[in-house]
């Protein structure tokens, strides 16, 4: 029987955070973010940083004997952008390259059900 885990990918415009938990989701096995693998702060949300983060998490998964994962991708959500950042796709691709078998990929971005009001749009001054 293969050991299964859950990988939560949070991808905003500015950062990518990957969290590996056991199948119940209660015990954290590994976590890594864009700031842990790149030096420059403006590159934390880049696809390259997401690839490196996924490599670190895949290595830890292999150490714990996890071969199969369920991937949950999350964007910012709420009243902010619903689609995940550019790091999400690169992270999933990197996981498959590092011999982690993906069972399912699901989008768990929170959607508001008429909750908070959006910020008003910024009006720039024109001459």
Secondary structure, 3 states (H helix, E strand, C coil): CCEEEEEEEEECCCCEEEEEEECCCCCEEEEEEHHHCCCCHHHCCCHHHHHHHHHHHHHHHHHHCEEEEEEEEECCCECCCCCCCCHHHHHHHHHHHCCCEEEEEEECCCECCCCCCCCCCCCCCCC
